[in-house]
Amino acid sequence: MFSLYHMDVNSRLMLFFSFVPCLKYIIQNANTTELRLLRGKTIECISLIGLAVGAEKFLPDASEVMEMLLKTQKGENEEMQDDDPQVTKLT
């Protein structure tokens, strides 16, 4: 059975970074109340990818992701409610 464990480091990095553009798209475009949980989970996922691959590898995407997260925290798209799942991911 094939698993990530059997892949070399470069193959794992390629797999991780094939997801990053999709995750950034979700963060940018999932702005409705119904998609708050999806957006919160996406923020968590992209954060974990950044931790897993390290600062050096994540740096090209880090500033763009941080800019999107700052917009979220400042509430430029919509005011965040107390029960918003994104709140726990941004603090």
PyMOL Python script that loads the backbone (N, CA, C, O; Angstrom):
from pymol import cmd

cmd.read_pdbstr("""\
ATOM      1  N   MET A   1       0.839  -1.175   0.000  1.00  0.00           N
ATOM      2  CA  MET A   1       0.000   0.000   0.000  1.00  0.00           C
ATOM      3  C   MET A   1       0.891   1.248   0.000  1.00  0.00           C
ATOM      4  O   MET A   1       1.869   1.317   0.744  1.00  0.00           O
ATOM      5  N   PHE A   2       0.555   2.204  -0.815  1.00  0.00           N
ATOM      6  CA  PHE A   2       1.328   3.437  -0.966  1.00  0.00           C
ATOM      7  C   PHE A   2       0.945   4.443   0.120  1.00  0.00           C
ATOM      8  O   PHE A   2      -0.229   4.595   0.457  1.00  0.00           O
ATOM      9  N   SER A   3       1.943   5.118   0.655  1.00  0.00           N
ATOM     10  CA  SER A   3       1.660   6.141   1.662  1.00  0.00           C
ATOM     11  C   SER A   3       2.679   7.264   1.536  1.00  0.00           C
ATOM     12  O   SER A   3       3.686   7.134   0.840  1.00  0.00           O
ATOM     13  N   LEU A   4       2.401   8.366   2.221  1.00  0.00           N
ATOM     14  CA  LEU A   4       3.338   9.482   2.230  1.00  0.00           C
ATOM     15  C   LEU A   4       4.672   9.090   2.840  1.00  0.00           C
ATOM     16  O   LEU A   4       5.708   9.660   2.497  1.00  0.00           O
ATOM     17  N   TYR A   5       4.649   8.128   3.734  1.00  0.00           N
ATOM     18  CA  TYR A   5       5.864   7.688   4.400  1.00  0.00           C
ATOM     19  C   TYR A   5       6.889   7.168   3.399  1.00  0.00           C
ATOM     20  O   TYR A   5       8.090   7.356   3.593  1.00  0.00           O
ATOM     21  N   HIS A   6       6.435   6.520   2.339  1.00  0.00           N
ATOM     22  CA  HIS A   6       7.328   5.929   1.348  1.00  0.00           C
ATOM     23  C   HIS A   6       7.793   6.917   0.286  1.00  0.00           C
ATOM     24  O   HIS A   6       8.610   6.563  -0.564  1.00  0.00           O
ATOM     25  N   MET A   7       7.293   8.136   0.318  1.00  0.00           N
ATOM     26  CA  MET A   7       7.698   9.153  -0.656  1.00  0.00           C
ATOM     27  C   MET A   7       8.951   9.869  -0.177  1.00  0.00           C
ATOM     28  O   MET A   7       9.164  10.026   1.025  1.00  0.00           O
ATOM     29  N   ASP A   8       9.776  10.301  -1.121  1.00  0.00           N
ATOM     30  CA  ASP A   8      10.940  11.086  -0.710  1.00  0.00           C
ATOM     31  C   ASP A   8      10.491  12.502  -0.355  1.00  0.00           C
ATOM     32  O   ASP A   8       9.361  12.899  -0.640  1.00  0.00           O
ATOM     33  N   VAL A   9      11.382  13.247   0.264  1.00  0.00           N
ATOM     34  CA  VAL A   9      11.047  14.575   0.782  1.00  0.00           C
ATOM     35  C   VAL A   9      10.574  15.503  -0.331  1.00  0.00           C
ATOM     36  O   VAL A   9       9.590  16.220  -0.153  1.00  0.00           O
ATOM     37  N   ASN A  10      11.246  15.503  -1.461  1.00  0.00           N
ATOM     38  CA  ASN A  10      10.860  16.396  -2.560  1.00  0.00           C
ATOM     39  C   ASN A  10       9.466  16.070  -3.092  1.00  0.00           C
ATOM     40  O   ASN A  10       8.701  16.973  -3.430  1.00  0.00           O
ATOM     41  N   SER A  11       9.139  14.797  -3.166  1.00  0.00           N
ATOM     42  CA  SER A  11       7.801  14.408  -3.633  1.00  0.00           C
ATOM     43  C   SER A  11       6.734  14.855  -2.650  1.00  0.00           C
ATOM     44  O   SER A  11       5.655  15.287  -3.055  1.00  0.00           O
ATOM     45  N   ARG A  12       7.032  14.753  -1.350  1.00  0.00           N
ATOM     46  CA  ARG A  12       6.079  15.212  -0.343  1.00  0.00           C
ATOM     47  C   ARG A  12       5.868  16.721  -0.436  1.00  0.00           C
ATOM     48  O   ARG A  12       4.741  17.204  -0.329  1.00  0.00           O
ATOM     49  N   LEU A  13       6.962  17.464  -0.638  1.00  0.00           N
ATOM     50  CA  LEU A  13       6.847  18.923  -0.772  1.00  0.00           C
ATOM     51  C   LEU A  13       6.017  19.288  -1.987  1.00  0.00           C
ATOM     52  O   LEU A  13       5.189  20.197  -1.920  1.00  0.00           O
ATOM     53  N   MET A  14       6.224  18.591  -3.098  1.00  0.00           N
ATOM     54  CA  MET A  14       5.437  18.862  -4.307  1.00  0.00           C
ATOM     55  C   MET A  14       3.952  18.593  -4.035  1.00  0.00           C
ATOM     56  O   MET A  14       3.089  19.346  -4.486  1.00  0.00           O
ATOM     57  N   LEU A  15       3.663  17.529  -3.303  1.00  0.00           N
ATOM     58  CA  LEU A  15       2.278  17.208  -2.973  1.00  0.00           C
ATOM     59  C   LEU A  15       1.669  18.289  -2.092  1.00  0.00           C
ATOM     60  O   LEU A  15       0.547  18.733  -2.337  1.00  0.00           O
ATOM     61  N   PHE A  16       2.408  18.717  -1.058  1.00  0.00           N
ATOM     62  CA  PHE A  16       1.912  19.768  -0.183  1.00  0.00           C
ATOM     63  C   PHE A  16       1.618  21.042  -0.962  1.00  0.00           C
ATOM     64  O   PHE A  16       0.554  21.641  -0.806  1.00  0.00           O
ATOM     65  N   PHE A  17       2.556  21.450  -1.795  1.00  0.00           N
ATOM     66  CA  PHE A  17       2.393  22.723  -2.477  1.00  0.00           C
ATOM     67  C   PHE A  17       1.427  22.675  -3.641  1.00  0.00           C
ATOM     68  O   PHE A  17       1.073  23.718  -4.190  1.00  0.00           O
ATOM     69  N   SER A  18       0.995  21.494  -4.026  1.00  0.00           N
ATOM     70  CA  SER A  18      -0.085  21.434  -5.007  1.00  0.00           C
ATOM     71  C   SER A  18      -1.411  21.825  -4.351  1.00  0.00           C
ATOM     72  O   SER A  18      -2.355  22.215  -5.039  1.00  0.00           O
ATOM     73  N   PHE A  19      -1.481  21.720  -3.006  1.00  0.00           N
ATOM     74  CA  PHE A  19      -2.683  22.104  -2.275  1.00  0.00           C
ATOM     75  C   PHE A  19      -2.719  23.587  -1.915  1.00  0.00           C
ATOM     76  O   PHE A  19      -3.803  24.151  -1.765  1.00  0.00           O
ATOM     77  N   VAL A  20      -1.579  24.217  -1.775  1.00  0.00           N
ATOM     78  CA  VAL A  20      -1.519  25.601  -1.290  1.00  0.00           C
ATOM     79  C   VAL A  20      -2.326  26.563  -2.164  1.00  0.00           C
ATOM     80  O   VAL A  20      -3.078  27.365  -1.610  1.00  0.00           O
ATOM     81  N   PRO A  21      -2.214  26.534  -3.496  1.00  0.00           N
ATOM     82  CA  PRO A  21      -3.043  27.451  -4.298  1.00  0.00           C
ATOM     83  C   PRO A  21      -4.545  27.244  -4.085  1.00  0.00           C
ATOM     84  O   PRO A  21      -5.312  28.207  -4.077  1.00  0.00           O
ATOM     85  N   CYS A  22      -4.958  25.996  -3.913  1.00  0.00           N
ATOM     86  CA  CYS A  22      -6.379  25.717  -3.661  1.00  0.00           C
ATOM     87  C   CYS A  22      -6.809  26.286  -2.316  1.00  0.00           C
ATOM     88  O   CYS A  22      -7.896  26.851  -2.193  1.00  0.00           O
ATOM     89  N   LEU A  23      -5.961  26.136  -1.316  1.00  0.00           N
ATOM     90  CA  LEU A  23      -6.284  26.651   0.016  1.00  0.00           C
ATOM     91  C   LEU A  23      -6.346  28.178   0.017  1.00  0.00           C
ATOM     92  O   LEU A  23      -7.218  28.765   0.658  1.00  0.00           O
ATOM     93  N   LYS A  24      -5.428  28.816  -0.693  1.00  0.00           N
ATOM     94  CA  LYS A  24      -5.458  30.280  -0.786  1.00  0.00           C
ATOM     95  C   LYS A  24      -6.727  30.744  -1.496  1.00  0.00           C
ATOM     96  O   LYS A  24      -7.309  31.763  -1.124  1.00  0.00           O
ATOM     97  N   TYR A  25      -7.156  30.007  -2.507  1.00  0.00           N
ATOM     98  CA  TYR A  25      -8.389  30.339  -3.213  1.00  0.00           C
ATOM     99  C   TYR A  25      -9.585  30.279  -2.266  1.00  0.00           C
ATOM    100  O   TYR A  25     -10.444  31.161  -2.285  1.00  0.00           O
ATOM    101  N   ILE A  26      -9.636  29.248  -1.449  1.00  0.00           N
ATOM    102  CA  ILE A  26     -10.747  29.111  -0.488  1.00  0.00           C
ATOM    103  C   ILE A  26     -10.735  30.262   0.505  1.00  0.00           C
ATOM    104  O   ILE A  26     -11.783  30.841   0.791  1.00  0.00           O
ATOM    105  N   ILE A  27      -9.558  30.602   1.037  1.00  0.00           N
ATOM    106  CA  ILE A  27      -9.476  31.703   2.001  1.00  0.00           C
ATOM    107  C   ILE A  27      -9.958  33.010   1.374  1.00  0.00           C
ATOM    108  O   ILE A  27     -10.646  33.793   2.028  1.00  0.00           O
ATOM    109  N   GLN A  28      -9.606  33.246   0.129  1.00  0.00           N
ATOM    110  CA  GLN A  28     -10.009  34.484  -0.547  1.00  0.00           C
ATOM    111  C   GLN A  28     -11.498  34.523  -0.873  1.00  0.00           C
ATOM    112  O   GLN A  28     -12.116  35.586  -0.811  1.00  0.00           O
ATOM    113  N   ASN A  29     -12.075  33.384  -1.216  1.00  0.00           N
ATOM    114  CA  ASN A  29     -13.415  33.398  -1.806  1.00  0.00           C
ATOM    115  C   ASN A  29     -14.530  32.824  -0.943  1.00  0.00           C
ATOM    116  O   ASN A  29     -15.702  33.026  -1.261  1.00  0.00           O
ATOM    117  N   ALA A  30     -14.212  32.128   0.120  1.00  0.00           N
ATOM    118  CA  ALA A  30     -15.251  31.557   0.977  1.00  0.00           C
ATOM    119  C   ALA A  30     -15.619  32.585   2.052  1.00  0.00           C
ATOM    120  O   ALA A  30     -15.224  32.447   3.210  1.00  0.00           O
ATOM    121  N   ASN A  31     -16.363  33.597   1.668  1.00  0.00           N
ATOM    122  CA  ASN A  31     -16.643  34.725   2.553  1.00  0.00           C
ATOM    123  C   ASN A  31     -18.062  34.777   3.099  1.00  0.00           C
ATOM    124  O   ASN A  31     -18.407  35.716   3.816  1.00  0.00           O
ATOM    125  N   THR A  32     -18.882  33.801   2.779  1.00  0.00           N
ATOM    126  CA  THR A  32     -20.259  33.835   3.268  1.00  0.00           C
ATOM    127  C   THR A  32     -20.356  33.178   4.644  1.00  0.00           C
ATOM    128  O   THR A  32     -19.471  32.424   5.048  1.00  0.00           O
ATOM    129  N   THR A  33     -21.424  33.470   5.343  1.00  0.00           N
ATOM    130  CA  THR A  33     -21.663  32.919   6.677  1.00  0.00           C
ATOM    131  C   THR A  33     -21.695  31.391   6.639  1.00  0.00           C
ATOM    132  O   THR A  33     -21.213  30.738   7.565  1.00  0.00           O
ATOM    133  N   GLU A  34     -22.256  30.824   5.582  1.00  0.00           N
ATOM    134  CA  GLU A  34     -22.373  29.375   5.470  1.00  0.00           C
ATOM    135  C   GLU A  34     -21.013  28.695   5.335  1.00  0.00           C
ATOM    136  O   GLU A  34     -20.884  27.508   5.635  1.00  0.00           O
ATOM    137  N   LEU A  35     -20.016  29.424   4.894  1.00  0.00           N
ATOM    138  CA  LEU A  35     -18.698  28.837   4.646  1.00  0.00           C
ATOM    139  C   LEU A  35     -17.672  29.166   5.729  1.00  0.00           C
ATOM    140  O   LEU A  35     -16.474  28.972   5.527  1.00  0.00           O
ATOM    141  N   ARG A  36     -18.137  29.664   6.880  1.00  0.00           N
ATOM    142  CA  ARG A  36     -17.208  30.031   7.963  1.00  0.00           C
ATOM    143  C   ARG A  36     -16.395  28.839   8.455  1.00  0.00           C
ATOM    144  O   ARG A  36     -15.191  28.961   8.683  1.00  0.00           O
ATOM    145  N   LEU A  37     -17.038  27.698   8.618  1.00  0.00           N
ATOM    146  CA  LEU A  37     -16.335  26.513   9.107  1.00  0.00           C
ATOM    147  C   LEU A  37     -15.291  26.049   8.091  1.00  0.00           C
ATOM    148  O   LEU A  37     -14.165  25.718   8.465  1.00  0.00           O
ATOM    149  N   LEU A  38     -15.657  26.025   6.818  1.00  0.00           N
ATOM    150  CA  LEU A  38     -14.709  25.662   5.765  1.00  0.00           C
ATOM    151  C   LEU A  38     -13.500  26.581   5.787  1.00  0.00           C
ATOM    152  O   LEU A  38     -12.360  26.124   5.699  1.00  0.00           O
ATOM    153  N   ARG A  39     -13.750  27.869   5.904  1.00  0.00           N
ATOM    154  CA  ARG A  39     -12.666  28.849   5.919  1.00  0.00           C
ATOM    155  C   ARG A  39     -11.776  28.669   7.148  1.00  0.00           C
ATOM    156  O   ARG A  39     -10.554  28.770   7.049  1.00  0.00           O
ATOM    157  N   GLY A  40     -12.376  28.405   8.290  1.00  0.00           N
ATOM    158  CA  GLY A  40     -11.608  28.159   9.508  1.00  0.00           C
ATOM    159  C   GLY A  40     -10.723  26.924   9.385  1.00  0.00           C
ATOM    160  O   GLY A  40      -9.557  26.946   9.779  1.00  0.00           O
ATOM    161  N   LYS A  41     -11.278  25.854   8.841  1.00  0.00           N
ATOM    162  CA  LYS A  41     -10.503  24.619   8.643  1.00  0.00           C
ATOM    163  C   LYS A  41      -9.393  24.841   7.614  1.00  0.00           C
ATOM    164  O   LYS A  41      -8.307  24.276   7.739  1.00  0.00           O
ATOM    165  N   THR A  42      -9.662  25.653   6.611  1.00  0.00           N
ATOM    166  CA  THR A  42      -8.653  25.951   5.595  1.00  0.00           C
ATOM    167  C   THR A  42      -7.499  26.744   6.200  1.00  0.00           C
ATOM    168  O   THR A  42      -6.337  26.487   5.884  1.00  0.00           O
ATOM    169  N   ILE A  43      -7.808  27.696   7.059  1.00  0.00           N
ATOM    170  CA  ILE A  43      -6.766  28.461   7.751  1.00  0.00           C
ATOM    171  C   ILE A  43      -5.914  27.522   8.590  1.00  0.00           C
ATOM    172  O   ILE A  43      -4.688  27.628   8.602  1.00  0.00           O
ATOM    173  N   GLU A  44      -6.564  26.607   9.287  1.00  0.00           N
ATOM    174  CA  GLU A  44      -5.832  25.631  10.099  1.00  0.00           C
ATOM    175  C   GLU A  44      -4.936  24.759   9.213  1.00  0.00           C
ATOM    176  O   GLU A  44      -3.778  24.514   9.551  1.00  0.00           O
ATOM    177  N   CYS A  45      -5.462  24.299   8.100  1.00  0.00           N
ATOM    178  CA  CYS A  45      -4.729  23.423   7.195  1.00  0.00           C
ATOM    179  C   CYS A  45      -3.496  24.112   6.618  1.00  0.00           C
ATOM    180  O   CYS A  45      -2.410  23.533   6.613  1.00  0.00           O
ATOM    181  N   ILE A  46      -3.653  25.329   6.137  1.00  0.00           N
ATOM    182  CA  ILE A  46      -2.512  26.022   5.537  1.00  0.00           C
ATOM    183  C   ILE A  46      -1.464  26.367   6.598  1.00  0.00           C
ATOM    184  O   ILE A  46      -0.271  26.422   6.300  1.00  0.00           O
ATOM    185  N   SER A  47      -1.904  26.595   7.819  1.00  0.00           N
ATOM    186  CA  SER A  47      -0.965  26.827   8.918  1.00  0.00           C
ATOM    187  C   SER A  47      -0.148  25.574   9.210  1.00  0.00           C
ATOM    188  O   SER A  47       1.062  25.652   9.427  1.00  0.00           O
ATOM    189  N   LEU A  48      -0.802  24.432   9.216  1.00  0.00           N
ATOM    190  CA  LEU A  48      -0.110  23.172   9.470  1.00  0.00           C
ATOM    191  C   LEU A  48       0.859  22.827   8.345  1.00  0.00           C
ATOM    192  O   LEU A  48       1.938  22.291   8.598  1.00  0.00           O
ATOM    193  N   ILE A  49       0.485  23.128   7.116  1.00  0.00           N
ATOM    194  CA  ILE A  49       1.399  22.909   5.993  1.00  0.00           C
ATOM    195  C   ILE A  49       2.629  23.788   6.157  1.00  0.00           C
ATOM    196  O   ILE A  49       3.754  23.334   5.947  1.00  0.00           O
ATOM    197  N   GLY A  50       2.419  25.048   6.532  1.00  0.00           N
ATOM    198  CA  GLY A  50       3.552  25.951   6.762  1.00  0.00           C
ATOM    199  C   GLY A  50       4.483  25.440   7.843  1.00  0.00           C
ATOM    200  O   GLY A  50       5.703  25.523   7.698  1.00  0.00           O
ATOM    201  N   LEU A  51       3.933  24.916   8.919  1.00  0.00           N
ATOM    202  CA  LEU A  51       4.754  24.335   9.989  1.00  0.00           C
ATOM    203  C   LEU A  51       5.490  23.090   9.515  1.00  0.00           C
ATOM    204  O   LEU A  51       6.658  22.888   9.850  1.00  0.00           O
ATOM    205  N   ALA A  52       4.809  22.256   8.737  1.00  0.00           N
ATOM    206  CA  ALA A  52       5.392  20.989   8.300  1.00  0.00           C
ATOM    207  C   ALA A  52       6.559  21.182   7.333  1.00  0.00           C
ATOM    208  O   ALA A  52       7.558  20.468   7.418  1.00  0.00           O
ATOM    209  N   VAL A  53       6.439  22.136   6.422  1.00  0.00           N
ATOM    210  CA  VAL A  53       7.494  22.300   5.416  1.00  0.00           C
ATOM    211  C   VAL A  53       8.573  23.268   5.858  1.00  0.00           C
ATOM    212  O   VAL A  53       9.656  23.295   5.273  1.00  0.00           O
ATOM    213  N   GLY A  54       8.296  24.061   6.877  1.00  0.00           N
ATOM    214  CA  GLY A  54       9.289  24.996   7.398  1.00  0.00           C
ATOM    215  C   GLY A  54       9.200  26.372   6.766  1.00  0.00           C
ATOM    216  O   GLY A  54       8.641  26.550   5.684  1.00  0.00           O
ATOM    217  N   ALA A  55       9.761  27.329   7.467  1.00  0.00           N
ATOM    218  CA  ALA A  55       9.666  28.732   7.055  1.00  0.00           C
ATOM    219  C   ALA A  55      10.294  28.987   5.688  1.00  0.00           C
ATOM    220  O   ALA A  55       9.746  29.730   4.874  1.00  0.00           O
ATOM    221  N   GLU A  56      11.432  28.373   5.446  1.00  0.00           N
ATOM    222  CA  GLU A  56      12.139  28.621   4.189  1.00  0.00           C
ATOM    223  C   GLU A  56      11.321  28.196   2.973  1.00  0.00           C
ATOM    224  O   GLU A  56      11.265  28.918   1.977  1.00  0.00           O
ATOM    225  N   LYS A  57      10.697  27.044   3.049  1.00  0.00           N
ATOM    226  CA  LYS A  57       9.899  26.526   1.928  1.00  0.00           C
ATOM    227  C   LYS A  57       8.551  27.239   1.810  1.00  0.00           C
ATOM    228  O   LYS A  57       8.014  27.383   0.712  1.00  0.00           O
ATOM    229  N   PHE A  58       8.011  27.681   2.938  1.00  0.00           N
ATOM    230  CA  PHE A  58       6.692  28.311   2.942  1.00  0.00           C
ATOM    231  C   PHE A  58       6.761  29.811   2.645  1.00  0.00           C
ATOM    232  O   PHE A  58       5.741  30.431   2.345  1.00  0.00           O
ATOM    233  N   LEU A  59       7.939  30.385   2.726  1.00  0.00           N
ATOM    234  CA  LEU A  59       8.118  31.829   2.579  1.00  0.00           C
ATOM    235  C   LEU A  59       7.474  32.426   1.329  1.00  0.00           C
ATOM    236  O   LEU A  59       6.861  33.488   1.433  1.00  0.00           O
ATOM    237  N   PRO A  60       7.578  31.800   0.147  1.00  0.00           N
ATOM    238  CA  PRO A  60       6.947  32.405  -1.038  1.00  0.00           C
ATOM    239  C   PRO A  60       5.443  32.649  -0.886  1.00  0.00           C
ATOM    240  O   PRO A  60       4.913  33.597  -1.465  1.00  0.00           O
ATOM    241  N   ASP A  61       4.764  31.821  -0.129  1.00  0.00           N
ATOM    242  CA  ASP A  61       3.314  31.962   0.055  1.00  0.00           C
ATOM    243  C   ASP A  61       2.939  32.669   1.344  1.00  0.00           C
ATOM    244  O   ASP A  61       1.808  33.131   1.497  1.00  0.00           O
ATOM    245  N   ALA A  62       3.877  32.756   2.267  1.00  0.00           N
ATOM    246  CA  ALA A  62       3.570  33.247   3.610  1.00  0.00           C
ATOM    247  C   ALA A  62       3.032  34.669   3.627  1.00  0.00           C
ATOM    248  O   ALA A  62       2.058  34.940   4.329  1.00  0.00           O
ATOM    249  N   SER A  63       3.631  35.583   2.880  1.00  0.00           N
ATOM    250  CA  SER A  63       3.170  36.979   2.935  1.00  0.00           C
ATOM    251  C   SER A  63       1.765  37.130   2.365  1.00  0.00           C
ATOM    252  O   SER A  63       0.961  37.900   2.889  1.00  0.00           O
ATOM    253  N   GLU A  64       1.469  36.402   1.302  1.00  0.00           N
ATOM    254  CA  GLU A  64       0.127  36.465   0.720  1.00  0.00           C
ATOM    255  C   GLU A  64      -0.916  35.885   1.682  1.00  0.00           C
ATOM    256  O   GLU A  64      -2.000  36.443   1.846  1.00  0.00           O
ATOM    257  N   VAL A  65      -0.575  34.767   2.309  1.00  0.00           N
ATOM    258  CA  VAL A  65      -1.486  34.144   3.274  1.00  0.00           C
ATOM    259  C   VAL A  65      -1.693  35.077   4.466  1.00  0.00           C
ATOM    260  O   VAL A  65      -2.822  35.269   4.919  1.00  0.00           O
ATOM    261  N   MET A  66      -0.615  35.650   4.969  1.00  0.00           N
ATOM    262  CA  MET A  66      -0.737  36.553   6.118  1.00  0.00           C
ATOM    263  C   MET A  66      -1.581  37.779   5.785  1.00  0.00           C
ATOM    264  O   MET A  66      -2.355  38.242   6.622  1.00  0.00           O
ATOM    265  N   GLU A  67      -1.441  38.296   4.594  1.00  0.00           N
ATOM    266  CA  GLU A  67      -2.256  39.444   4.177  1.00  0.00           C
ATOM    267  C   GLU A  67      -3.735  39.074   4.166  1.00  0.00           C
ATOM    268  O   GLU A  67      -4.574  39.860   4.606  1.00  0.00           O
ATOM    269  N   MET A  68      -4.060  37.887   3.668  1.00  0.00           N
ATOM    270  CA  MET A  68      -5.456  37.439   3.657  1.00  0.00           C
ATOM    271  C   MET A  68      -5.978  37.249   5.078  1.00  0.00           C
ATOM    272  O   MET A  68      -7.124  37.589   5.371  1.00  0.00           O
ATOM    273  N   LEU A  69      -5.141  36.707   5.956  1.00  0.00           N
ATOM    274  CA  LEU A  69      -5.565  36.483   7.337  1.00  0.00           C
ATOM    275  C   LEU A  69      -5.751  37.793   8.088  1.00  0.00           C
ATOM    276  O   LEU A  69      -6.656  37.916   8.913  1.00  0.00           O
ATOM    277  N   LEU A  70      -4.896  38.772   7.804  1.00  0.00           N
ATOM    278  CA  LEU A  70      -5.066  40.090   8.430  1.00  0.00           C
ATOM    279  C   LEU A  70      -6.368  40.749   7.987  1.00  0.00           C
ATOM    280  O   LEU A  70      -7.053  41.377   8.794  1.00  0.00           O
ATOM    281  N   LYS A  71      -6.712  40.609   6.706  1.00  0.00           N
ATOM    282  CA  LYS A  71      -7.987  41.143   6.224  1.00  0.00           C
ATOM    283  C   LYS A  71      -9.154  40.478   6.943  1.00  0.00           C
ATOM    284  O   LYS A  71     -10.145  41.127   7.276  1.00  0.00           O
ATOM    285  N   THR A  72      -9.023  39.190   7.173  1.00  0.00           N
ATOM    286  CA  THR A  72     -10.067  38.452   7.891  1.00  0.00           C
ATOM    287  C   THR A  72     -10.193  38.963   9.314  1.00  0.00           C
ATOM    288  O   THR A  72     -11.297  39.219   9.795  1.00  0.00           O
ATOM    289  N   GLN A  73      -9.062  39.109   9.982  1.00  0.00           N
ATOM    290  CA  GLN A  73      -9.079  39.531  11.380  1.00  0.00           C
ATOM    291  C   GLN A  73      -9.581  40.952  11.537  1.00  0.00           C
ATOM    292  O   GLN A  73     -10.259  41.265  12.516  1.00  0.00           O
ATOM    293  N   LYS A  74      -9.259  41.818  10.588  1.00  0.00           N
ATOM    294  CA  LYS A  74      -9.721  43.209  10.648  1.00  0.00           C
ATOM    295  C   LYS A  74     -11.179  43.341  10.259  1.00  0.00           C
ATOM    296  O   LYS A  74     -11.800  44.376  10.500  1.00  0.00           O
ATOM    297  N   GLY A  75     -11.729  42.294   9.655  1.00  0.00           N
ATOM    298  CA  GLY A  75     -13.140  42.303   9.301  1.00  0.00           C
ATOM    299  C   GLY A  75     -13.458  43.121   8.073  1.00  0.00           C
ATOM    300  O   GLY A  75     -14.535  43.711   7.986  1.00  0.00           O
ATOM    301  N   GLU A  76     -12.534  43.170   7.111  1.00  0.00           N
ATOM    302  CA  GLU A  76     -12.791  43.937   5.891  1.00  0.00           C
ATOM    303  C   GLU A  76     -13.915  43.324   5.060  1.00  0.00           C
ATOM    304  O   GLU A  76     -14.685  44.042   4.422  1.00  0.00           O
ATOM    305  N   ASN A  77     -14.008  41.990   5.071  1.00  0.00           N
ATOM    306  CA  ASN A  77     -15.058  41.333   4.294  1.00  0.00           C
ATOM    307  C   ASN A  77     -16.392  41.338   5.032  1.00  0.00           C
ATOM    308  O   ASN A  77     -17.436  41.592   4.432  1.00  0.00           O
ATOM    309  N   GLU A  78     -16.357  41.059   6.317  1.00  0.00           N
ATOM    310  CA  GLU A  78     -17.576  40.934   7.122  1.00  0.00           C
ATOM    311  C   GLU A  78     -17.159  40.918   8.589  1.00  0.00           C
ATOM    312  O   GLU A  78     -16.116  40.365   8.938  1.00  0.00           O
ATOM    313  N   GLU A  79     -17.963  41.516   9.432  1.00  0.00           N
ATOM    314  CA  GLU A  79     -17.660  41.528  10.870  1.00  0.00           C
ATOM    315  C   GLU A  79     -17.747  40.109  11.423  1.00  0.00           C
ATOM    316  O   GLU A  79     -18.723  39.403  11.170  1.00  0.00           O
ATOM    317  N   MET A  80     -16.737  39.689  12.174  1.00  0.00           N
ATOM    318  CA  MET A  80     -16.711  38.334  12.732  1.00  0.00           C
ATOM    319  C   MET A  80     -17.581  38.267  13.982  1.00  0.00           C
ATOM    320  O   MET A  80     -17.549  39.168  14.820  1.00  0.00           O
ATOM    321  N   GLN A  81     -18.359  37.191  14.100  1.00  0.00           N
ATOM    322  CA  GLN A  81     -19.218  36.979  15.250  1.00  0.00           C
ATOM    323  C   GLN A  81     -18.483  36.130  16.280  1.00  0.00           C
ATOM    324  O   GLN A  81     -17.483  35.485  15.961  1.00  0.00           O
ATOM    325  N   ASP A  82     -18.977  36.130  17.510  1.00  0.00           N
ATOM    326  CA  ASP A  82     -18.336  35.388  18.594  1.00  0.00           C
ATOM    327  C   ASP A  82     -18.265  33.884  18.328  1.00  0.00           C
ATOM    328  O   ASP A  82     -17.306  33.230  18.738  1.00  0.00           O
ATOM    329  N   ASP A  83     -19.269  33.331  17.648  1.00  0.00           N
ATOM    330  CA  ASP A  83     -19.294  31.889  17.389  1.00  0.00           C
ATOM    331  C   ASP A  83     -18.632  31.502  16.063  1.00  0.00           C
ATOM    332  O   ASP A  83     -18.752  30.358  15.624  1.00  0.00           O
ATOM    333  N   ASP A  84     -17.945  32.431  15.435  1.00  0.00           N
ATOM    334  CA  ASP A  84     -17.286  32.184  14.161  1.00  0.00           C
ATOM    335  C   ASP A  84     -16.094  31.242  14.365  1.00  0.00           C
ATOM    336  O   ASP A  84     -15.224  31.541  15.182  1.00  0.00           O
ATOM    337  N   PRO A  85     -16.028  30.103  13.642  1.00  0.00           N
ATOM    338  CA  PRO A  85     -14.923  29.159  13.787  1.00  0.00           C
ATOM    339  C   PRO A  85     -13.558  29.747  13.431  1.00  0.00           C
ATOM    340  O   PRO A  85     -12.528  29.233  13.866  1.00  0.00           O
ATOM    341  N   GLN A  86     -13.546  30.807  12.653  1.00  0.00           N
ATOM    342  CA  GLN A  86     -12.283  31.438  12.275  1.00  0.00           C
ATOM    343  C   GLN A  86     -11.593  32.125  13.452  1.00  0.00           C
ATOM    344  O   GLN A  86     -10.370  32.272  13.458  1.00  0.00           O
ATOM    345  N   VAL A  87     -12.373  32.544  14.444  1.00  0.00           N
ATOM    346  CA  VAL A  87     -11.829  33.281  15.573  1.00  0.00           C
ATOM    347  C   VAL A  87     -10.755  32.469  16.280  1.00  0.00           C
ATOM    348  O   VAL A  87      -9.701  33.007  16.622  1.00  0.00           O
ATOM    349  N   THR A  88     -11.005  31.178  16.506  1.00  0.00           N
ATOM    350  CA  THR A  88     -10.019  30.347  17.198  1.00  0.00           C
ATOM    351  C   THR A  88      -8.779  30.091  16.358  1.00  0.00           C
ATOM    352  O   THR A  88      -7.709  29.836  16.910  1.00  0.00           O
ATOM    353  N   LYS A  89      -8.895  30.152  15.056  1.00  0.00           N
ATOM    354  CA  LYS A  89      -7.748  29.906  14.172  1.00  0.00           C
ATOM    355  C   LYS A  89      -6.871  31.139  14.024  1.00  0.00           C
ATOM    356  O   LYS A  89      -5.699  31.027  13.664  1.00  0.00           O
ATOM    357  N   LEU A  90      -7.423  32.309  14.295  1.00  0.00           N
ATOM    358  CA  LEU A  90      -6.682  33.571  14.112  1.00  0.00           C
ATOM    359  C   LEU A  90      -6.066  34.097  15.388  1.00  0.00           C
ATOM    360  O   LEU A  90      -5.303  35.062  15.347  1.00  0.00           O
ATOM    361  N   THR A  91      -6.373  33.491  16.521  1.00  0.00           N
ATOM    362  CA  THR A  91      -5.836  34.004  17.775  1.00  0.00           C
ATOM    363  C   THR A  91      -4.724  33.133  18.304  1.00  0.00           C
ATOM    364  O   THR A  91      -4.159  33.424  19.358  1.00  0.00           O
TER     365      THR A  91
END
""", "prot")
cmd.dss("prot")
cmd.show_as("cartoon", "prot")
cmd.util.cbc("prot")
cmd.orient("prot")
